[in-house]
Amino acid sequence: MADTADVSLPTLYRLFGSKRALLLAVLETSFVGDDEPIVFVDRPAVQAALSEPEPSKMLKAFAGIAKDFMNRSSGILHVLASAAQVDSEAADLLTEIRRQRYTGQSRIVTALAERGALDPAVEPSEAADFVYLLWSPDVHRILTVERGWTAEQYEAWLTKALCGTLLAP
């Protein structure tokens, strides 16, 4: 990273204060695609998806958000998951990111439940787990890296998987 920025590693640590802060800055930028101080849930695309009245269109919008998010961040999340196996700071950061991801993705289930669109055979907590699984960096990596799917194939699959798993028949 320091080489790419054409600065020394000590300079980066001085600017960010710690390895964790530096890694967090890289992750946050990859999550949203810029360095604007707007949290993910307040981003225009997320707000538009949450306000979409038609449940299947809402899930399609979230699949598009997931595609963009994963294209930017799944690689760095994979590196973080690998680092977390041997570095306690990385492990703590990964745990926090996963907690935040679950909380954020649970909003999709809440929005469906508020519309009366969540399949009544699926408990909301179970539905939140389904979203967490389907919209995970691991699933994205399996499909796009290991299996060679395009971003568009991933988005179409995720739309179908979310609709089929969450929506009332």
N, C-alpha and C positions, 0 to 999 in steps of 0.2 A: 504494500500500500504506500509506504513512504517513497519507494522508487517511482511509482506512478505519479505521485504528487510532487516529485523532485524536491523532497525535503528529507531531513534525517529523521530516524525513528525517535530520538530524544525530543525533537521539535514537535512531532505528533503527540507524544505523551505529555509534553508541556502544555500544548493547546487543549488537549482533551482531559488531562488529569490522570487517566488510568487506561489500561488495556480495555477494561469493561466499557468505559465511557466512549472510547473510540469505536469499539465494535457495535455498541448500541447506536451511535450516530450513523454508521454505515447501514445497519439493519433498518433503522427508521426511514432513512432516505430510500432504501430499496423497497420498503413496504408501500410508500405513497408515491414514489417517483419524482419527488422534489424535496427541497428543504424548507418549504413553507411551514410555519407553525400552526398547522391545522390538523387536528387529530383525525384518524381514519374515519370514524363514524360521522364526523362533520363534513367530510368531503362531499362535493356536489353529486358525484355519481352514486355514492352510498345513500345520501338523502333522497335522491330521485328514486332509487330502487325501493327504499323503505316506504316511500309515499305512493308507489304504484298500486292502484286499487285491485288490479287483476293478479291473483296469486301466481299463475304460471308465468306471466310477464315479469313479475317481481323476481321470481327465481331465475329466469333467463337473464335478467339484468345482473343479478348477483353472480351468475356463472361467468358473465363477461368481466365483472370486477375480479373474480377469482383468477381468470385467465391472465389478466394484466398483472395482478399481484404476484402470481406464481412465476410468470415469465421474468419478473424483476428480482424476485427474492428466493426462489426455491434453491438455487445454487448456494447462496450464502447461508441459508438455513441448514442445508446439508452439511456444509463445512462446520457450522456451529454445533450440530448434533454430533459430528465426529469429535470435535474438540471437547465437547461436554463429557465424553467418556474418560478423559484424562485430566481435565482442568476444572476445578470446582467453581471458579468464576464463570466459566462458560456454561457449566451445568446449571448454576443458579439463574443465569440470564435466559437459558433455554426454558427452564421451568416457568419463569415469569412471562416469557413470550407465549408459551402454550396456554397459560392461564388467561392472558389477555385475548388470545385468539378464540378460546372457548367462550369467553364472555361476549365478545363481539359477534361471533357467529350465532350465539344463542338469540340475538336480537331478531334474526330471521324467523326463528320458531315463534317468538313472541308476536311478531307482526302477523304471521299466518294464523295463530290462535286468536288474535284480536279480530281478524276478519272472518273467523269461523271456518277457515279453509284447511286447518290442520286435520289430518286423518284422525278420526276419533279412536281408532284402534291403536294409535301410537301415543304413548305418554309424552308430554312435553320434554321431560329430561332425556328420554330415549331419543326423541327427535333431535335434540341438541347434540347428542352423541353422534347421531347419523351425519349431521352437517359437519361436525368436527372431523369425522373420519373421511367423508367424501371430499371435503375441501382441505385436505392436508397436503403438506409439502411432499410427504412420502408417496401418496397416491399420484400426485402430479409427476413426480420424478419417475415412478414406475412407468407411467403411460407415455410421457414425452421423451424421456432419456432411454430407458430400457427397451420400450416397445416401439419407439420412433414415431409416436403420434405427433401431428401438427398441433399448434395452439388451438386452431379452430376445431379439430376433432375432440380435443380435451374439453373445450367449452360446450360443444354439442352434447357430449357424453354427460358432463356434469349437469347440464340443464335437465336432461332426461332422468338422470339418477335422482336429483333433488325432487323433481316433480313426482316421479314414481314412488319415492320413499315417503314424502311428506304430505302430499295433497290428498284430501278426501276423495274417494272414488266417485 
